[in-house]
């Protein structure tokens, strides 16, 4: 995981879960916020394979789906779309 020069892990991750009327789950990931760190993370997506928020997303979605036996939909806006892929 990436760490800042002060040894602090830099990660931005947020998700919300909706149970839809068709008995599927929609898991949506948040896009970039308006902080400098948020924009830095957007740029890192272009150059680094597996930034901390991508790794956290994969882990979260995998652990979440293992507990359920219903179809799952993933989505998000901006960086959230990248995370859902």
mmCIF file as gemmi writes it, N, C-alpha and C atoms, coordinates in Angstrom:
data_model
loop_
_atom_site.group_PDB
_atom_site.id
_atom_site.type_symbol
_atom_site.label_atom_id
_atom_site.label_alt_id
_atom_site.label_comp_id
_atom_site.label_asym_id
_atom_site.label_entity_id
_atom_site.label_seq_id
_atom_site.pdbx_PDB_ins_code
_atom_site.Cartn_x
_atom_site.Cartn_y
_atom_site.Cartn_z
_atom_site.occupancy
_atom_site.B_iso_or_equiv
_atom_site.pdbx_formal_charge
_atom_site.auth_seq_id
_atom_site.auth_asym_id
_atom_site.pdbx_PDB_model_num
ATOM 1 N N . UNK Axp A 1 ? 0.837 -1.173 0 1 0 ? 1 A 1
ATOM 2 C CA . UNK Axp A 1 ? 0 0 0 1 0 ? 1 A 1
ATOM 3 C C . UNK Axp A 1 ? 0.886 1.24 0 1 0 ? 1 A 1
ATOM 4 N N . UNK Axp A 2 ? 0.371 2.291 -0.615 1 0 ? 2 A 1
ATOM 5 C CA . UNK Axp A 2 ? 1.199 3.493 -0.674 1 0 ? 2 A 1
ATOM 6 C C . UNK Axp A 2 ? 1.124 4.256 0.637 1 0 ? 2 A 1
ATOM 7 N N . UNK Axp A 3 ? 2.243 4.825 0.989 1 0 ? 3 A 1
ATOM 8 C CA . UNK Axp A 3 ? 2.31 5.627 2.209 1 0 ? 3 A 1
ATOM 9 C C . UNK Axp A 3 ? 2.91 6.965 1.861 1 0 ? 3 A 1
ATOM 10 N N . UNK Axp A 4 ? 2.488 7.968 2.62 1 0 ? 4 A 1
ATOM 11 C CA . UNK Axp A 4 ? 3.046 9.297 2.412 1 0 ? 4 A 1
ATOM 12 C C . UNK Axp A 4 ? 4.453 9.334 2.977 1 0 ? 4 A 1
ATOM 13 N N . UNK Axp A 5 ? 5.117 10.445 2.787 1 0 ? 5 A 1
ATOM 14 C CA . UNK Axp A 5 ? 6.489 10.542 3.309 1 0 ? 5 A 1
ATOM 15 C C . UNK Axp A 5 ? 6.529 10.517 4.829 1 0 ? 5 A 1
ATOM 16 N N . UNK Axp A 6 ? 5.376 10.673 5.481 1 0 ? 6 A 1
ATOM 17 C CA . UNK Axp A 6 ? 5.315 10.614 6.942 1 0 ? 6 A 1
ATOM 18 C C . UNK Axp A 6 ? 4.949 9.223 7.424 1 0 ? 6 A 1
ATOM 19 N N . UNK Axp A 7 ? 4.84 8.26 6.492 1 0 ? 7 A 1
ATOM 20 C CA . UNK Axp A 7 ? 4.531 6.886 6.878 1 0 ? 7 A 1
ATOM 21 C C . UNK Axp A 7 ? 3.053 6.629 7.097 1 0 ? 7 A 1
ATOM 22 N N . UNK Axp A 8 ? 2.196 7.551 6.68 1 0 ? 8 A 1
ATOM 23 C CA . UNK Axp A 8 ? 0.751 7.398 6.856 1 0 ? 8 A 1
ATOM 24 C C . UNK Axp A 8 ? 0.166 6.84 5.564 1 0 ? 8 A 1
ATOM 25 N N . UNK Axp A 9 ? -0.672 5.826 5.69 1 0 ? 9 A 1
ATOM 26 C CA . UNK Axp A 9 ? -1.306 5.252 4.504 1 0 ? 9 A 1
ATOM 27 C C . UNK Axp A 9 ? -2.288 6.244 3.9 1 0 ? 9 A 1
ATOM 28 N N . UNK Axp A 10 ? -2.202 6.441 2.591 1 0 ? 10 A 1
ATOM 29 C CA . UNK Axp A 10 ? -3.104 7.339 1.886 1 0 ? 10 A 1
ATOM 30 C C . UNK Axp A 10 ? -4.163 6.509 1.177 1 0 ? 10 A 1
ATOM 31 N N . UNK Axp A 11 ? -5.414 6.628 1.623 1 0 ? 11 A 1
ATOM 32 C CA . UNK Axp A 11 ? -6.505 5.893 0.998 1 0 ? 11 A 1
ATOM 33 C C . UNK Axp A 11 ? -7.794 6.693 1.128 1 0 ? 11 A 1
ATOM 34 N N . UNK Axp A 12 ? -8.576 6.658 0.061 1 0 ? 12 A 1
ATOM 35 C CA . UNK Axp A 12 ? -9.917 7.225 0.091 1 0 ? 12 A 1
ATOM 36 C C . UNK Axp A 12 ? -10.846 6.166 -0.47 1 0 ? 12 A 1
ATOM 37 N N . UNK Axp A 13 ? -11.777 5.727 0.338 1 0 ? 13 A 1
ATOM 38 C CA . UNK Axp A 13 ? -12.691 4.662 -0.056 1 0 ? 13 A 1
ATOM 39 C C . UNK Axp A 13 ? -14.021 4.887 0.638 1 0 ? 13 A 1
ATOM 40 N N . UNK Axp A 14 ? -15.099 4.868 -0.13 1 0 ? 14 A 1
ATOM 41 C CA . UNK Axp A 14 ? -16.444 4.956 0.444 1 0 ? 14 A 1
ATOM 42 C C . UNK Axp A 14 ? -17.387 4.18 -0.462 1 0 ? 14 A 1
ATOM 43 N N . UNK Axp A 15 ? -18.325 3.465 0.151 1 0 ? 15 A 1
ATOM 44 C CA . UNK Axp A 15 ? -19.286 2.676 -0.613 1 0 ? 15 A 1
ATOM 45 C C . UNK Axp A 15 ? -20.647 2.759 0.06 1 0 ? 15 A 1
ATOM 46 N N . UNK Axp A 16 ? -21.685 2.583 -0.736 1 0 ? 16 A 1
ATOM 47 C CA . UNK Axp A 16 ? -23.047 2.51 -0.222 1 0 ? 16 A 1
ATOM 48 C C . UNK Axp A 16 ? -23.727 1.335 -0.914 1 0 ? 16 A 1
ATOM 49 N N . UNK Axp A 17 ? -24.591 0.655 -0.179 1 0 ? 17 A 1
ATOM 50 C CA . UNK Axp A 17 ? -25.247 -0.55 -0.683 1 0 ? 17 A 1
ATOM 51 C C . UNK Axp A 17 ? -26.747 -0.317 -0.731 1 0 ? 17 A 1
ATOM 52 N N . UNK Axp A 18 ? -27.358 -0.691 -1.865 1 0 ? 18 A 1
ATOM 53 C CA . UNK Axp A 18 ? -28.805 -0.576 -2.039 1 0 ? 18 A 1
ATOM 54 C C . UNK Axp A 18 ? -29.371 -1.947 -2.372 1 0 ? 18 A 1
ATOM 55 N N . UNK Axp A 19 ? -30.462 -2.325 -1.714 1 0 ? 19 A 1
ATOM 56 C CA . UNK Axp A 19 ? -31.213 -3.52 -2.088 1 0 ? 19 A 1
ATOM 57 C C . UNK Axp A 19 ? -32.31 -3.047 -3.03 1 0 ? 19 A 1
ATOM 58 N N . UNK Axp A 20 ? -32.258 -3.508 -4.271 1 0 ? 20 A 1
ATOM 59 C CA . UNK Axp A 20 ? -33.19 -3.048 -5.292 1 0 ? 20 A 1
ATOM 60 C C . UNK Axp A 20 ? -34.451 -3.906 -5.314 1 0 ? 20 A 1
ATOM 61 N N . UNK Axp A 21 ? -35.5 -3.37 -5.919 1 0 ? 21 A 1
ATOM 62 C CA . UNK Axp A 21 ? -36.792 -4.056 -5.941 1 0 ? 21 A 1
ATOM 63 C C . UNK Axp A 21 ? -36.753 -5.365 -6.723 1 0 ? 21 A 1
ATOM 64 N N . UNK Axp A 22 ? -35.781 -5.543 -7.612 1 0 ? 22 A 1
ATOM 65 C CA . UNK Axp A 22 ? -35.657 -6.798 -8.362 1 0 ? 22 A 1
ATOM 66 C C . UNK Axp A 22 ? -34.818 -7.838 -7.609 1 0 ? 22 A 1
ATOM 67 N N . UNK Axp A 23 ? -34.602 -7.592 -6.319 1 0 ? 23 A 1
ATOM 68 C CA . UNK Axp A 23 ? -33.864 -8.488 -5.438 1 0 ? 23 A 1
ATOM 69 C C . UNK Axp A 23 ? -32.401 -8.655 -5.859 1 0 ? 23 A 1
ATOM 70 N N . UNK Axp A 24 ? -31.822 -7.577 -6.355 1 0 ? 24 A 1
ATOM 71 C CA . UNK Axp A 24 ? -30.386 -7.519 -6.599 1 0 ? 24 A 1
ATOM 72 C C . UNK Axp A 24 ? -29.814 -6.439 -5.693 1 0 ? 24 A 1
ATOM 73 N N . UNK Axp A 25 ? -28.522 -6.475 -5.53 1 0 ? 25 A 1
ATOM 74 C CA . UNK Axp A 25 ? -27.846 -5.454 -4.719 1 0 ? 25 A 1
ATOM 75 C C . UNK Axp A 25 ? -27.026 -4.571 -5.641 1 0 ? 25 A 1
ATOM 76 N N . UNK Axp A 26 ? -27.112 -3.266 -5.412 1 0 ? 26 A 1
ATOM 77 C CA . UNK Axp A 26 ? -26.269 -2.318 -6.139 1 0 ? 26 A 1
ATOM 78 C C . UNK Axp A 26 ? -25.25 -1.772 -5.151 1 0 ? 26 A 1
ATOM 79 N N . UNK Axp A 27 ? -23.989 -2.007 -5.429 1 0 ? 27 A 1
ATOM 80 C CA . UNK Axp A 27 ? -22.889 -1.536 -4.597 1 0 ? 27 A 1
ATOM 81 C C . UNK Axp A 27 ? -22.221 -0.391 -5.344 1 0 ? 27 A 1
ATOM 82 N N . UNK Axp A 28 ? -22.337 0.812 -4.8 1 0 ? 28 A 1
ATOM 83 C CA . UNK Axp A 28 ? -21.843 2.015 -5.466 1 0 ? 28 A 1
ATOM 84 C C . UNK Axp A 28 ? -20.651 2.582 -4.706 1 0 ? 28 A 1
ATOM 85 N N . UNK Axp A 29 ? -19.629 2.963 -5.48 1 0 ? 29 A 1
ATOM 86 C CA . UNK Axp A 29 ? -18.414 3.509 -4.897 1 0 ? 29 A 1
ATOM 87 C C . UNK Axp A 29 ? -18.317 5 -5.17 1 0 ? 29 A 1
ATOM 88 N N . UNK Axp A 30 ? -17.841 5.732 -4.185 1 0 ? 30 A 1
ATOM 89 C CA . UNK Axp A 30 ? -17.729 7.185 -4.281 1 0 ? 30 A 1
ATOM 90 C C . UNK Axp A 30 ? -16.597 7.589 -5.22 1 0 ? 30 A 1
ATOM 91 N N . UNK Axp A 31 ? -16.828 8.681 -5.921 1 0 ? 31 A 1
ATOM 92 C CA . UNK Axp A 31 ? -15.801 9.252 -6.791 1 0 ? 31 A 1
ATOM 93 C C . UNK Axp A 31 ? -14.865 10.155 -6 1 0 ? 31 A 1
ATOM 94 N N . UNK Axp A 32 ? -14.118 10.944 -6.719 1 0 ? 32 A 1
ATOM 95 C CA . UNK Axp A 32 ? -13.126 11.833 -6.123 1 0 ? 32 A 1
ATOM 96 C C . UNK Axp A 32 ? -13.797 12.953 -5.334 1 0 ? 32 A 1
ATOM 97 N N . UNK Axp A 33 ? -13.262 13.239 -4.155 1 0 ? 33 A 1
ATOM 98 C CA . UNK Axp A 33 ? -13.74 14.407 -3.414 1 0 ? 33 A 1
ATOM 99 C C . UNK Axp A 33 ? -12.914 15.618 -3.855 1 0 ? 33 A 1
ATOM 100 N N . UNK Axp A 34 ? -13.114 16.74 -3.216 1 0 ? 34 A 1
ATOM 101 C CA . UNK Axp A 34 ? -12.435 17.965 -3.663 1 0 ? 34 A 1
ATOM 102 C C . UNK Axp A 34 ? -11.155 18.283 -2.886 1 0 ? 34 A 1
ATOM 103 N N . UNK Axp A 35 ? -10.515 17.25 -2.339 1 0 ? 35 A 1
ATOM 104 C CA . UNK Axp A 35 ? -9.258 17.475 -1.619 1 0 ? 35 A 1
ATOM 105 C C . UNK Axp A 35 ? -8.067 17.235 -2.542 1 0 ? 35 A 1
ATOM 106 N N . UNK Axp A 36 ? -6.943 17.761 -2.162 1 0 ? 36 A 1
ATOM 107 C CA . UNK Axp A 36 ? -5.714 17.558 -2.919 1 0 ? 36 A 1
ATOM 108 C C . UNK Axp A 36 ? -5.328 16.082 -2.944 1 0 ? 36 A 1
ATOM 109 N N . UNK Axp A 37 ? -5.502 15.401 -1.824 1 0 ? 37 A 1
ATOM 110 C CA . UNK Axp A 37 ? -5.204 13.965 -1.762 1 0 ? 37 A 1
ATOM 111 C C . UNK Axp A 37 ? -6.094 13.208 -2.742 1 0 ? 37 A 1
ATOM 112 N N . UNK Axp A 38 ? -7.366 13.596 -2.83 1 0 ? 38 A 1
ATOM 113 C CA . UNK Axp A 38 ? -8.283 12.941 -3.763 1 0 ? 38 A 1
ATOM 114 C C . UNK Axp A 38 ? -7.806 13.044 -5.197 1 0 ? 38 A 1
ATOM 115 N N . UNK Axp A 39 ? -7.382 14.217 -5.598 1 0 ? 39 A 1
ATOM 116 C CA . UNK Axp A 39 ? -6.894 14.407 -6.963 1 0 ? 39 A 1
ATOM 117 C C . UNK Axp A 39 ? -5.563 13.689 -7.185 1 0 ? 39 A 1
ATOM 118 N N . UNK Axp A 40 ? -4.745 13.618 -6.141 1 0 ? 40 A 1
ATOM 119 C CA . UNK Axp A 40 ? -3.486 12.874 -6.249 1 0 ? 40 A 1
ATOM 120 C C . UNK Axp A 40 ? -3.785 11.398 -6.5 1 0 ? 40 A 1
ATOM 121 N N . UNK Axp A 41 ? -4.778 10.88 -5.821 1 0 ? 41 A 1
ATOM 122 C CA . UNK Axp A 41 ? -5.16 9.485 -6.01 1 0 ? 41 A 1
ATOM 123 C C . UNK Axp A 41 ? -5.661 9.251 -7.431 1 0 ? 41 A 1
ATOM 124 N N . UNK Axp A 42 ? -6.397 10.202 -7.991 1 0 ? 42 A 1
ATOM 125 C CA . UNK Axp A 42 ? -6.849 10.086 -9.386 1 0 ? 42 A 1
ATOM 126 C C . UNK Axp A 42 ? -5.663 9.976 -10.33 1 0 ? 42 A 1
ATOM 127 N N . UNK Axp A 43 ? -4.656 10.787 -10.106 1 0 ? 43 A 1
ATOM 128 C CA . UNK Axp A 43 ? -3.473 10.733 -10.96 1 0 ? 43 A 1
ATOM 129 C C . UNK Axp A 43 ? -2.714 9.418 -10.777 1 0 ? 43 A 1
ATOM 130 N N . UNK Axp A 44 ? -2.665 8.925 -9.549 1 0 ? 44 A 1
ATOM 131 C CA . UNK Axp A 44 ? -1.959 7.666 -9.284 1 0 ? 44 A 1
ATOM 132 C C . UNK Axp A 44 ? -2.596 6.49 -10.022 1 0 ? 44 A 1
ATOM 133 N N . UNK Axp A 45 ? -3.916 6.55 -10.235 1 0 ? 45 A 1
ATOM 134 C CA . UNK Axp A 45 ? -4.603 5.483 -10.963 1 0 ? 45 A 1
ATOM 135 C C . UNK Axp A 45 ? -3.986 5.311 -12.35 1 0 ? 45 A 1
ATOM 136 N N . UNK Axp A 46 ? -3.543 6.426 -12.946 1 0 ? 46 A 1
ATOM 137 C CA . UNK Axp A 46 ? -2.956 6.384 -14.29 1 0 ? 46 A 1
ATOM 138 C C . UNK Axp A 46 ? -1.575 5.742 -14.319 1 0 ? 46 A 1
ATOM 139 N N . UNK Axp A 47 ? -0.86 5.771 -13.207 1 0 ? 47 A 1
ATOM 140 C CA . UNK Axp A 47 ? 0.539 5.351 -13.209 1 0 ? 47 A 1
ATOM 141 C C . UNK Axp A 47 ? 0.851 4.136 -12.35 1 0 ? 47 A 1
ATOM 142 N N . UNK Axp A 48 ? 0.011 3.846 -11.383 1 0 ? 48 A 1
ATOM 143 C CA . UNK Axp A 48 ? 0.291 2.78 -10.418 1 0 ? 48 A 1
ATOM 144 C C . UNK Axp A 48 ? -0.793 1.717 -10.532 1 0 ? 48 A 1
ATOM 145 N N . UNK Axp A 49 ? -0.398 0.486 -10.693 1 0 ? 49 A 1
ATOM 146 C CA . UNK Axp A 49 ? -1.357 -0.608 -10.713 1 0 ? 49 A 1
ATOM 147 C C . UNK Axp A 49 ? -1.707 -1.022 -9.298 1 0 ? 49 A 1
ATOM 148 N N . UNK Axp A 50 ? -2.965 -0.944 -8.946 1 0 ? 50 A 1
ATOM 149 C CA . UNK Axp A 50 ? -3.401 -1.37 -7.616 1 0 ? 50 A 1
ATOM 150 C C . UNK Axp A 50 ? -3.148 -0.35 -6.535 1 0 ? 50 A 1
ATOM 151 N N . UNK Axp A 51 ? -3.757 0.853 -6.661 1 0 ? 51 A 1
ATOM 152 C CA . UNK Axp A 51 ? -3.651 1.83 -5.58 1 0 ? 51 A 1
ATOM 153 C C . UNK Axp A 51 ? -4.471 1.327 -4.393 1 0 ? 51 A 1
ATOM 154 N N . UNK Axp A 52 ? -4.228 1.821 -3.183 1 0 ? 52 A 1
ATOM 155 C CA . UNK Axp A 52 ? -4.901 1.291 -2.003 1 0 ? 52 A 1
ATOM 156 C C . UNK Axp A 52 ? -6.43 1.251 -2.098 1 0 ? 52 A 1
ATOM 157 N N . UNK Axp A 53 ? -7.063 2.262 -2.703 1 0 ? 53 A 1
ATOM 158 C CA . UNK Axp A 53 ? -8.529 2.23 -2.785 1 0 ? 53 A 1
ATOM 159 C C . UNK Axp A 53 ? -9.006 1.137 -3.733 1 0 ? 53 A 1
ATOM 160 N N . UNK Axp A 54 ? -8.246 0.82 -4.789 1 0 ? 54 A 1
ATOM 161 C CA . UNK Axp A 54 ? -8.615 -0.286 -5.673 1 0 ? 54 A 1
ATOM 162 C C . UNK Axp A 54 ? -8.495 -1.62 -4.944 1 0 ? 54 A 1
ATOM 163 N N . UNK Axp A 55 ? -7.456 -1.763 -4.166 1 0 ? 55 A 1
ATOM 164 C CA . UNK Axp A 55 ? -7.254 -2.992 -3.4 1 0 ? 55 A 1
ATOM 165 C C . UNK Axp A 55 ? -8.35 -3.139 -2.346 1 0 ? 55 A 1
ATOM 166 N N . UNK Axp A 56 ? -8.694 -2.052 -1.662 1 0 ? 56 A 1
ATOM 167 C CA . UNK Axp A 56 ? -9.756 -2.08 -0.646 1 0 ? 56 A 1
ATOM 168 C C . UNK Axp A 56 ? -11.101 -2.414 -1.289 1 0 ? 56 A 1
ATOM 169 N N . UNK Axp A 57 ? -11.356 -1.882 -2.478 1 0 ? 57 A 1
ATOM 170 C CA . UNK Axp A 57 ? -12.606 -2.15 -3.182 1 0 ? 57 A 1
ATOM 171 C C . UNK Axp A 57 ? -12.719 -3.632 -3.531 1 0 ? 57 A 1
ATOM 172 N N . UNK Axp A 58 ? -11.664 -4.202 -4.074 1 0 ? 58 A 1
ATOM 173 C CA . UNK Axp A 58 ? -11.684 -5.624 -4.435 1 0 ? 58 A 1
ATOM 174 C C . UNK Axp A 58 ? -11.921 -6.491 -3.204 1 0 ? 58 A 1
ATOM 175 N N . UNK Axp A 59 ? -11.25 -6.171 -2.121 1 0 ? 59 A 1
ATOM 176 C CA . UNK Axp A 59 ? -11.404 -6.929 -0.877 1 0 ? 59 A 1
ATOM 177 C C . UNK Axp A 59 ? -12.832 -6.79 -0.331 1 0 ? 59 A 1
ATOM 178 N N . UNK Axp A 60 ? -13.35 -5.563 -0.314 1 0 ? 60 A 1
ATOM 179 C CA . UNK Axp A 60 ? -14.691 -5.292 0.207 1 0 ? 60 A 1
ATOM 180 C C . UNK Axp A 60 ? -15.745 -6.027 -0.61 1 0 ? 60 A 1
ATOM 181 N N . UNK Axp A 61 ? -15.685 -5.896 -1.942 1 0 ? 61 A 1
ATOM 182 C CA . UNK Axp A 61 ? -16.681 -6.536 -2.806 1 0 ? 61 A 1
ATOM 183 C C . UNK Axp A 61 ? -16.615 -8.048 -2.693 1 0 ? 61 A 1
ATOM 184 N N . UNK Axp A 62 ? -15.421 -8.608 -2.612 1 0 ? 62 A 1
ATOM 185 C CA . UNK Axp A 62 ? -15.258 -10.055 -2.501 1 0 ? 62 A 1
ATOM 186 C C . UNK Axp A 62 ? -15.817 -10.563 -1.18 1 0 ? 62 A 1
ATOM 187 N N . UNK Axp A 63 ? -15.46 -9.904 -0.086 1 0 ? 63 A 1
ATOM 188 C CA . UNK Axp A 63 ? -15.963 -10.334 1.227 1 0 ? 63 A 1
ATOM 189 C C . UNK Axp A 63 ? -17.471 -10.162 1.317 1 0 ? 63 A 1
ATOM 190 N N . UNK Axp A 64 ? -17.995 -9.102 0.724 1 0 ? 64 A 1
ATOM 191 C CA . UNK Axp A 64 ? -19.428 -8.833 0.768 1 0 ? 64 A 1
ATOM 192 C C . UNK Axp A 64 ? -20.197 -9.883 -0.022 1 0 ? 64 A 1
ATOM 193 N N . UNK Axp A 65 ? -19.738 -10.199 -1.219 1 0 ? 65 A 1
ATOM 194 C CA . UNK Axp A 65 ? -20.461 -11.147 -2.065 1 0 ? 65 A 1
ATOM 195 C C . UNK Axp A 65 ? -20.376 -12.572 -1.538 1 0 ? 65 A 1
ATOM 196 N N . UNK Axp A 66 ? -19.334 -12.893 -0.815 1 0 ? 66 A 1
ATOM 197 C CA . UNK Axp A 66 ? -19.228 -14.233 -0.238 1 0 ? 66 A 1
ATOM 198 C C . UNK Axp A 66 ? -20.306 -14.49 0.804 1 0 ? 66 A 1
ATOM 199 N N . UNK Axp A 67 ? -20.845 -13.445 1.39 1 0 ? 67 A 1
ATOM 200 C CA . UNK Axp A 67 ? -21.853 -13.575 2.438 1 0 ? 67 A 1
ATOM 201 C C . UNK Axp A 67 ? -23.275 -13.625 1.889 1 0 ? 67 A 1
ATOM 202 N N . UNK Axp A 68 ? -23.457 -13.3 0.611 1 0 ? 68 A 1
ATOM 203 C CA . UNK Axp A 68 ? -24.79 -13.23 0.019 1 0 ? 68 A 1
ATOM 204 C C . UNK Axp A 68 ? -24.91 -14.189 -1.151 1 0 ? 68 A 1
ATOM 205 N N . UNK Axp A 69 ? -26.124 -14.56 -1.428 1 0 ? 69 A 1
ATOM 206 C CA . UNK Axp A 69 ? -26.363 -15.429 -2.571 1 0 ? 69 A 1
ATOM 207 C C . UNK Axp A 69 ? -27.38 -14.778 -3.504 1 0 ? 69 A 1
ATOM 208 N N . UNK Axp A 70 ? -27.189 -13.482 -3.791 1 0 ? 70 A 1
ATOM 209 C CA . UNK Axp A 70 ? -28.056 -12.77 -4.722 1 0 ? 70 A 1
ATOM 210 C C . UNK Axp A 70 ? -27.182 -11.971 -5.683 1 0 ? 70 A 1
ATOM 211 N N . UNK Axp A 71 ? -27.713 -11.679 -6.868 1 0 ? 71 A 1
ATOM 212 C CA . UNK Axp A 71 ? -26.915 -10.952 -7.868 1 0 ? 71 A 1
ATOM 213 C C . UNK Axp A 71 ? -26.446 -9.587 -7.359 1 0 ? 71 A 1
ATOM 214 N N . UNK Axp A 72 ? -25.271 -9.225 -7.778 1 0 ? 72 A 1
ATOM 215 C CA . UNK Axp A 72 ? -24.642 -7.968 -7.359 1 0 ? 72 A 1
ATOM 216 C C . UNK Axp A 72 ? -24.352 -7.115 -8.578 1 0 ? 72 A 1
ATOM 217 N N . UNK Axp A 73 ? -24.645 -5.82 -8.475 1 0 ? 73 A 1
ATOM 218 C CA . UNK Axp A 73 ? -24.304 -4.84 -9.505 1 0 ? 73 A 1
ATOM 219 C C . UNK Axp A 73 ? -23.313 -3.869 -8.889 1 0 ? 73 A 1
ATOM 220 N N . UNK Axp A 74 ? -22.309 -3.488 -9.646 1 0 ? 74 A 1
ATOM 221 C CA . UNK Axp A 74 ? -21.306 -2.542 -9.17 1 0 ? 74 A 1
ATOM 222 C C . UNK Axp A 74 ? -21.352 -1.292 -10.032 1 0 ? 74 A 1
ATOM 223 N N . UNK Axp A 75 ? -21.104 -0.135 -9.434 1 0 ? 75 A 1
ATOM 224 C CA . UNK Axp A 75 ? -21.063 1.105 -10.192 1 0 ? 75 A 1
ATOM 225 C C . UNK Axp A 75 ? -20.49 2.228 -9.358 1 0 ? 75 A 1
ATOM 226 N N . UNK Axp A 76 ? -20.345 3.363 -9.989 1 0 ? 76 A 1
ATOM 227 C CA . UNK Axp A 76 ? -19.841 4.545 -9.3 1 0 ? 76 A 1
ATOM 228 C C . UNK Axp A 76 ? -19.585 5.64 -10.314 1 0 ? 76 A 1
ATOM 229 N N . UNK Axp A 77 ? -19.327 6.826 -9.823 1 0 ? 77 A 1
ATOM 230 C CA . UNK Axp A 77 ? -19.064 7.969 -10.687 1 0 ? 77 A 1
ATOM 231 C C . UNK Axp A 77 ? -17.596 8.353 -10.573 1 0 ? 77 A 1
ATOM 232 N N . UNK Axp A 78 ? -16.983 8.683 -11.69 1 0 ? 78 A 1
ATOM 233 C CA . UNK Axp A 78 ? -15.607 9.153 -11.714 1 0 ? 78 A 1
ATOM 234 C C . UNK Axp A 78 ? -14.694 8.056 -11.161 1 0 ? 78 A 1
ATOM 235 N N . UNK Axp A 79 ? -13.951 8.343 -10.123 1 0 ? 79 A 1
ATOM 236 C CA . UNK Axp A 79 ? -13.063 7.332 -9.547 1 0 ? 79 A 1
ATOM 237 C C . UNK Axp A 79 ? -13.868 6.116 -9.079 1 0 ? 79 A 1
ATOM 238 N N . UNK Axp A 80 ? -15.096 6.332 -8.638 1 0 ? 80 A 1
ATOM 239 C CA . UNK Axp A 80 ? -15.954 5.223 -8.208 1 0 ? 80 A 1
ATOM 240 C C . UNK Axp A 80 ? -16.241 4.252 -9.343 1 0 ? 80 A 1
ATOM 241 N N . UNK Axp A 81 ? -16.358 4.775 -10.57 1 0 ? 81 A 1
ATOM 242 C CA . UNK Axp A 81 ? -16.525 3.918 -11.737 1 0 ? 81 A 1
ATOM 243 C C . UNK Axp A 81 ? -15.292 3.075 -11.979 1 0 ? 81 A 1
ATOM 244 N N . UNK Axp A 82 ? -14.123 3.707 -11.818 1 0 ? 82 A 1
ATOM 245 C CA . UNK Axp A 82 ? -12.87 2.965 -11.962 1 0 ? 82 A 1
ATOM 246 C C . UNK Axp A 82 ? -12.791 1.874 -10.91 1 0 ? 82 A 1
ATOM 247 N N . UNK Axp A 83 ? -13.166 2.188 -9.686 1 0 ? 83 A 1
ATOM 248 C CA . UNK Axp A 83 ? -13.116 1.195 -8.613 1 0 ? 83 A 1
ATOM 249 C C . UNK Axp A 83 ? -14.071 0.039 -8.886 1 0 ? 83 A 1
ATOM 250 N N . UNK Axp A 84 ? -15.234 0.318 -9.462 1 0 ? 84 A 1
ATOM 251 C CA . UNK Axp A 84 ? -16.207 -0.747 -9.719 1 0 ? 84 A 1
ATOM 252 C C . UNK Axp A 84 ? -15.712 -1.689 -10.811 1 0 ? 84 A 1
ATOM 253 N N . UNK Axp A 85 ? -14.876 -1.194 -11.701 1 0 ? 85 A 1
ATOM 254 C CA . UNK Axp A 85 ? -14.334 -2.061 -12.751 1 0 ? 85 A 1
ATOM 255 C C . UNK Axp A 85 ? -13.325 -3.011 -12.146 1 0 ? 85 A 1
